[in-house]
Amino acid sequence: MDKNLEKCLEIIKNLVSDVQGAPYPGDEVKPELYAIWYEHCQRDAVDAFEFLDENFPDKTDIGKTLDKIFK
């Protein structure tokens, strides 16, 4: 598997994992727990955007590239 593809999949898995584990904001969730979760999601989202910007600079081709990956 291509090294960039492996890195992309790792970043996406981290982001999805953080989002799936999101605490529901309410009375039971302490602000500290929510802040920790939020920081993790922000970090992984920034990593994902930076990776995409670095490896897929031409935004018009990203759809074609992703189509090739998932075929």
Distance bins in CASP14 RR format, pairs under 12 A and 6 or more apart:
PFRMAT RR
TARGET T0000
AUTHOR 0000-0000-0000
RMODE 2
METHOD distances of the structure
MODEL  1
1 7 0 0 0 0 0 1 0 0 0 0 0
1 8 0 0 0 0 0 1 0 0 0 0 0
1 9 0 0 0 0 1 0 0 0 0 0 0
1 10 0 0 0 0 0 1 0 0 0 0 0
1 69 0 0 0 0 1 0 0 0 0 0 0
2 8 0 0 0 0 1 0 0 0 0 0 0
2 9 0 0 0 0 0 1 0 0 0 0 0
2 55 0 0 0 0 0 1 0 0 0 0 0
2 65 0 0 0 0 0 1 0 0 0 0 0
2 68 0 0 0 0 0 1 0 0 0 0 0
2 69 0 0 0 0 1 0 0 0 0 0 0
3 9 0 0 0 0 0 1 0 0 0 0 0
3 10 0 0 0 0 0 1 0 0 0 0 0
3 51 0 0 0 0 0 1 0 0 0 0 0
3 55 0 0 0 0 0 1 0 0 0 0 0
4 10 0 0 0 0 0 1 0 0 0 0 0
4 11 0 0 0 0 0 1 0 0 0 0 0
4 51 0 0 0 0 1 0 0 0 0 0 0
4 52 0 0 0 0 0 1 0 0 0 0 0
4 54 0 0 0 0 1 0 0 0 0 0 0
4 55 1 0 1 0 0 0 0 0 0 0 0
4 56 0 0 0 0 1 0 0 0 0 0 0
4 65 0 0 0 0 1 0 0 0 0 0 0
4 69 0 0 0 0 1 0 0 0 0 0 0
5 11 0 0 0 0 0 1 0 0 0 0 0
5 12 0 0 0 0 0 1 0 0 0 0 0
5 51 0 0 0 0 0 1 0 0 0 0 0
5 55 0 0 0 0 1 0 0 0 0 0 0
5 56 0 0 0 0 0 1 0 0 0 0 0
5 65 0 0 0 0 1 0 0 0 0 0 0
5 66 0 0 0 0 0 1 0 0 0 0 0
5 68 0 0 0 0 1 0 0 0 0 0 0
5 69 1 0 0 1 0 0 0 0 0 0 0
5 70 0 0 0 0 0 1 0 0 0 0 0
6 12 0 0 0 0 0 1 0 0 0 0 0
6 13 0 0 0 0 0 1 0 0 0 0 0
6 51 0 0 0 0 0 1 0 0 0 0 0
6 55 0 0 0 0 0 1 0 0 0 0 0
6 69 0 0 0 0 0 1 0 0 0 0 0
7 13 0 0 0 0 0 1 0 0 0 0 0
7 14 0 0 0 0 0 1 0 0 0 0 0
7 47 0 0 0 0 1 0 0 0 0 0 0
7 48 0 0 0 0 0 1 0 0 0 0 0
7 50 0 0 0 0 0 1 0 0 0 0 0
7 51 1 0 0 1 0 0 0 0 0 0 0
7 52 0 0 0 0 0 1 0 0 0 0 0
7 54 0 0 0 0 0 1 0 0 0 0 0
7 55 0 0 0 0 1 0 0 0 0 0 0
8 14 0 0 0 0 0 1 0 0 0 0 0
8 15 0 0 0 0 0 1 0 0 0 0 0
8 47 0 0 0 0 0 1 0 0 0 0 0
8 48 0 0 0 0 1 0 0 0 0 0 0
8 49 0 0 0 0 0 1 0 0 0 0 0
8 50 0 0 0 0 0 1 0 0 0 0 0
8 51 1 0 0 1 0 0 0 0 0 0 0
8 52 1 0 0 1 0 0 0 0 0 0 0
8 54 0 0 0 0 0 1 0 0 0 0 0
8 55 1 0 0 1 0 0 0 0 0 0 0
8 56 0 0 0 0 1 0 0 0 0 0 0
8 62 0 0 0 0 0 1 0 0 0 0 0
8 65 0 0 0 0 1 0 0 0 0 0 0
8 66 0 0 0 0 1 0 0 0 0 0 0
8 69 1 0 0 1 0 0 0 0 0 0 0
8 70 0 0 0 0 0 1 0 0 0 0 0
9 15 0 0 0 0 0 1 0 0 0 0 0
9 16 0 0 0 0 0 1 0 0 0 0 0
9 48 0 0 0 0 0 1 0 0 0 0 0
9 51 0 0 0 0 0 1 0 0 0 0 0
9 66 0 0 0 0 0 1 0 0 0 0 0
9 69 0 0 0 0 1 0 0 0 0 0 0
9 70 0 0 0 0 0 1 0 0 0 0 0
10 16 0 0 0 0 0 1 0 0 0 0 0
10 17 0 0 0 0 0 1 0 0 0 0 0
10 44 0 0 0 0 0 1 0 0 0 0 0
10 47 0 0 0 0 1 0 0 0 0 0 0
10 48 0 0 0 0 0 1 0 0 0 0 0
10 51 0 0 0 0 1 0 0 0 0 0 0
11 17 0 0 0 0 0 1 0 0 0 0 0
11 18 0 0 0 0 0 1 0 0 0 0 0
11 43 0 0 0 0 0 1 0 0 0 0 0
11 44 1 0 0 1 0 0 0 0 0 0 0
11 45 0 0 0 0 1 0 0 0 0 0 0
11 46 0 0 0 0 0 1 0 0 0 0 0
11 47 1 0 1 0 0 0 0 0 0 0 0
11 48 1 0 1 0 0 0 0 0 0 0 0
11 49 0 0 0 0 1 0 0 0 0 0 0
11 50 0 0 0 0 1 0 0 0 0 0 0
11 51 1 0 1 0 0 0 0 0 0 0 0
11 52 0 0 0 0 1 0 0 0 0 0 0
11 54 0 0 0 0 0 1 0 0 0 0 0
11 55 0 0 0 0 0 1 0 0 0 0 0
12 18 0 0 0 0 0 1 0 0 0 0 0
12 19 0 0 0 0 0 1 0 0 0 0 0
12 44 0 0 0 0 1 0 0 0 0 0 0
12 45 0 0 0 0 0 1 0 0 0 0 0
12 47 0 0 0 0 1 0 0 0 0 0 0
12 48 1 0 0 1 0 0 0 0 0 0 0
12 49 0 0 0 0 0 1 0 0 0 0 0
12 51 0 0 0 0 1 0 0 0 0 0 0
12 52 0 0 0 0 0 1 0 0 0 0 0
12 66 0 0 0 0 0 1 0 0 0 0 0
12 69 0 0 0 0 0 1 0 0 0 0 0
12 70 0 0 0 0 0 1 0 0 0 0 0
13 19 0 0 0 0 0 1 0 0 0 0 0
13 20 0 0 0 0 0 1 0 0 0 0 0
13 44 0 0 0 0 1 0 0 0 0 0 0
13 47 0 0 0 0 0 1 0 0 0 0 0
13 48 0 0 0 0 0 1 0 0 0 0 0
14 20 0 0 0 0 0 1 0 0 0 0 0
14 21 0 0 0 0 0 1 0 0 0 0 0
14 40 0 0 0 0 1 0 0 0 0 0 0
14 41 0 0 0 0 1 0 0 0 0 0 0
14 43 0 0 0 0 1 0 0 0 0 0 0
14 44 1 0 1 0 0 0 0 0 0 0 0
14 45 0 0 0 0 1 0 0 0 0 0 0
14 46 0 0 0 0 0 1 0 0 0 0 0
14 47 1 0 0 1 0 0 0 0 0 0 0
14 48 0 0 0 0 1 0 0 0 0 0 0
14 51 0 0 0 0 0 1 0 0 0 0 0
15 21 0 0 0 0 0 1 0 0 0 0 0
15 22 0 0 0 0 0 1 0 0 0 0 0
15 40 0 0 0 0 1 0 0 0 0 0 0
15 41 1 0 0 1 0 0 0 0 0 0 0
15 42 0 0 0 0 0 1 0 0 0 0 0
15 43 0 0 0 0 1 0 0 0 0 0 0
15 44 1 0 1 0 0 0 0 0 0 0 0
15 45 1 0 0 1 0 0 0 0 0 0 0
15 46 0 0 0 0 1 0 0 0 0 0 0
15 47 1 0 0 1 0 0 0 0 0 0 0
15 48 1 0 1 0 0 0 0 0 0 0 0
15 49 0 0 0 0 0 1 0 0 0 0 0
15 51 0 0 0 0 0 1 0 0 0 0 0
15 52 0 0 0 0 0 1 0 0 0 0 0
16 22 0 0 0 0 0 1 0 0 0 0 0
16 41 0 0 0 0 0 1 0 0 0 0 0
16 44 0 0 0 0 1 0 0 0 0 0 0
16 45 0 0 0 0 0 1 0 0 0 0 0
16 48 0 0 0 0 0 1 0 0 0 0 0
17 37 0 0 0 0 0 1 0 0 0 0 0
17 40 0 0 0 0 1 0 0 0 0 0 0
17 41 0 0 0 0 1 0 0 0 0 0 0
17 44 0 0 0 0 1 0 0 0 0 0 0
18 36 0 0 0 0 0 1 0 0 0 0 0
18 37 1 0 0 1 0 0 0 0 0 0 0
18 38 0 0 0 0 1 0 0 0 0 0 0
18 39 0 0 0 0 1 0 0 0 0 0 0
18 40 1 0 1 0 0 0 0 0 0 0 0
18 41 1 0 1 0 0 0 0 0 0 0 0
18 42 0 0 0 0 1 0 0 0 0 0 0
18 43 0 0 0 0 1 0 0 0 0 0 0
18 44 1 0 1 0 0 0 0 0 0 0 0
18 45 0 0 0 0 1 0 0 0 0 0 0
18 46 0 0 0 0 0 1 0 0 0 0 0
18 47 0 0 0 0 0 1 0 0 0 0 0
18 48 0 0 0 0 0 1 0 0 0 0 0
19 37 0 0 0 0 1 0 0 0 0 0 0
19 38 0 0 0 0 0 1 0 0 0 0 0
19 40 0 0 0 0 1 0 0 0 0 0 0
19 41 1 0 0 1 0 0 0 0 0 0 0
19 42 0 0 0 0 0 1 0 0 0 0 0
19 44 0 0 0 0 1 0 0 0 0 0 0
19 45 0 0 0 0 1 0 0 0 0 0 0
19 48 0 0 0 0 0 1 0 0 0 0 0
20 37 0 0 0 0 0 1 0 0 0 0 0
20 40 0 0 0 0 0 1 0 0 0 0 0
20 41 0 0 0 0 0 1 0 0 0 0 0
20 44 0 0 0 0 0 1 0 0 0 0 0
21 29 0 0 0 0 0 1 0 0 0 0 0
21 33 0 0 0 0 0 1 0 0 0 0 0
21 34 0 0 0 0 0 1 0 0 0 0 0
21 36 0 0 0 0 0 1 0 0 0 0 0
21 37 1 0 0 1 0 0 0 0 0 0 0
21 38 0 0 0 0 0 1 0 0 0 0 0
21 40 0 0 0 0 1 0 0 0 0 0 0
21 41 0 0 0 0 1 0 0 0 0 0 0
21 44 0 0 0 0 0 1 0 0 0 0 0
22 29 0 0 0 0 1 0 0 0 0 0 0
22 33 0 0 0 0 0 1 0 0 0 0 0
22 34 0 0 0 0 1 0 0 0 0 0 0
22 36 0 0 0 0 0 1 0 0 0 0 0
22 37 1 0 0 1 0 0 0 0 0 0 0
22 38 0 0 0 0 1 0 0 0 0 0 0
22 40 0 0 0 0 1 0 0 0 0 0 0
22 41 1 0 0 1 0 0 0 0 0 0 0
23 29 1 0 1 0 0 0 0 0 0 0 0
23 30 0 0 0 0 1 0 0 0 0 0 0
23 31 0 0 0 0 0 1 0 0 0 0 0
23 32 0 0 0 0 0 1 0 0 0 0 0
23 33 1 0 1 0 0 0 0 0 0 0 0
23 34 1 0 1 0 0 0 0 0 0 0 0
23 35 0 0 0 0 0 1 0 0 0 0 0
23 36 0 0 0 0 1 0 0 0 0 0 0
23 37 1 0 1 0 0 0 0 0 0 0 0
23 38 0 0 0 0 1 0 0 0 0 0 0
23 40 0 0 0 0 0 1 0 0 0 0 0
23 41 0 0 0 0 0 1 0 0 0 0 0
24 33 0 0 0 0 0 1 0 0 0 0 0
24 34 0 0 0 0 1 0 0 0 0 0 0
24 37 0 0 0 0 0 1 0 0 0 0 0
25 31 0 0 0 0 1 0 0 0 0 0 0
25 33 0 0 0 0 1 0 0 0 0 0 0
25 34 1 0 1 0 0 0 0 0 0 0 0
25 35 0 0 0 0 0 1 0 0 0 0 0
25 37 0 0 0 0 1 0 0 0 0 0 0
25 38 0 0 0 0 1 0 0 0 0 0 0
26 33 0 0 0 0 0 1 0 0 0 0 0
26 34 0 0 0 0 1 0 0 0 0 0 0
27 34 0 0 0 0 0 1 0 0 0 0 0
28 34 0 0 0 0 0 1 0 0 0 0 0
29 35 0 0 0 0 0 1 0 0 0 0 0
29 36 0 0 0 0 0 1 0 0 0 0 0
29 37 0 0 0 0 1 0 0 0 0 0 0
29 38 0 0 0 0 0 1 0 0 0 0 0
30 36 0 0 0 0 1 0 0 0 0 0 0
30 37 0 0 0 0 0 1 0 0 0 0 0
31 37 0 0 0 0 0 1 0 0 0 0 0
31 38 0 0 0 0 0 1 0 0 0 0 0
32 38 0 0 0 0 0 1 0 0 0 0 0
32 39 0 0 0 0 0 1 0 0 0 0 0
33 39 0 0 0 0 0 1 0 0 0 0 0
33 40 0 0 0 0 0 1 0 0 0 0 0
34 40 0 0 0 0 0 1 0 0 0 0 0
34 41 0 0 0 0 0 1 0 0 0 0 0
35 41 0 0 0 0 0 1 0 0 0 0 0
35 42 0 0 0 0 0 1 0 0 0 0 0
36 42 0 0 0 0 0 1 0 0 0 0 0
36 43 0 0 0 0 0 1 0 0 0 0 0
37 43 0 0 0 0 0 1 0 0 0 0 0
37 44 0 0 0 0 0 1 0 0 0 0 0
38 44 0 0 0 0 0 1 0 0 0 0 0
38 45 0 0 0 0 0 1 0 0 0 0 0
39 45 0 0 0 0 0 1 0 0 0 0 0
39 46 0 0 0 0 0 1 0 0 0 0 0
40 46 0 0 0 0 0 1 0 0 0 0 0
40 47 0 0 0 0 0 1 0 0 0 0 0
41 47 0 0 0 0 0 1 0 0 0 0 0
41 48 0 0 0 0 0 1 0 0 0 0 0
42 48 0 0 0 0 0 1 0 0 0 0 0
42 49 0 0 0 0 0 1 0 0 0 0 0
43 49 0 0 0 0 0 1 0 0 0 0 0
43 50 0 0 0 0 0 1 0 0 0 0 0
44 50 0 0 0 0 0 1 0 0 0 0 0
44 51 0 0 0 0 0 1 0 0 0 0 0
45 51 0 0 0 0 0 1 0 0 0 0 0
45 52 0 0 0 0 0 1 0 0 0 0 0
46 52 0 0 0 0 0 1 0 0 0 0 0
46 53 0 0 0 0 0 1 0 0 0 0 0
47 53 0 0 0 0 0 1 0 0 0 0 0
47 54 0 0 0 0 0 1 0 0 0 0 0
48 54 0 0 0 0 0 1 0 0 0 0 0
48 55 0 0 0 0 0 1 0 0 0 0 0
48 56 0 0 0 0 0 1 0 0 0 0 0
49 55 0 0 0 0 0 1 0 0 0 0 0
49 56 0 0 0 0 0 1 0 0 0 0 0
49 59 0 0 0 0 0 1 0 0 0 0 0
50 56 0 0 0 0 0 1 0 0 0 0 0
50 57 0 0 0 0 0 1 0 0 0 0 0
51 57 0 0 0 0 0 1 0 0 0 0 0
51 62 0 0 0 0 0 1 0 0 0 0 0
52 58 0 0 0 0 0 1 0 0 0 0 0
52 59 0 0 0 0 1 0 0 0 0 0 0
52 61 0 0 0 0 0 1 0 0 0 0 0
52 62 1 0 0 1 0 0 0 0 0 0 0
52 63 0 0 0 0 0 1 0 0 0 0 0
52 65 0 0 0 0 0 1 0 0 0 0 0
52 66 0 0 0 0 1 0 0 0 0 0 0
53 59 0 0 0 0 1 0 0 0 0 0 0
53 62 0 0 0 0 0 1 0 0 0 0 0
55 61 0 0 0 0 0 1 0 0 0 0 0
55 62 0 0 0 0 1 0 0 0 0 0 0
55 65 0 0 0 0 1 0 0 0 0 0 0
55 66 0 0 0 0 0 1 0 0 0 0 0
55 69 0 0 0 0 0 1 0 0 0 0 0
56 62 1 0 1 0 0 0 0 0 0 0 0
56 63 0 0 0 0 1 0 0 0 0 0 0
56 64 0 0 0 0 1 0 0 0 0 0 0
56 65 1 0 0 1 0 0 0 0 0 0 0
56 66 0 0 0 0 1 0 0 0 0 0 0
56 68 0 0 0 0 0 1 0 0 0 0 0
56 69 0 0 0 0 0 1 0 0 0 0 0
57 65 0 0 0 0 0 1 0 0 0 0 0
58 64 0 0 0 0 1 0 0 0 0 0 0
58 65 0 0 0 0 1 0 0 0 0 0 0
59 65 0 0 0 0 0 1 0 0 0 0 0
59 66 0 0 0 0 0 1 0 0 0 0 0
61 67 0 0 0 0 0 1 0 0 0 0 0
61 68 0 0 0 0 0 1 0 0 0 0 0
62 68 0 0 0 0 0 1 0 0 0 0 0
62 69 0 0 0 0 0 1 0 0 0 0 0
63 69 0 0 0 0 1 0 0 0 0 0 0
63 70 0 0 0 0 0 1 0 0 0 0 0
63 71 0 0 0 0 0 1 0 0 0 0 0
64 70 0 0 0 0 0 1 0 0 0 0 0
64 71 0 0 0 0 0 1 0 0 0 0 0
65 71 0 0 0 0 0 1 0 0 0 0 0
END
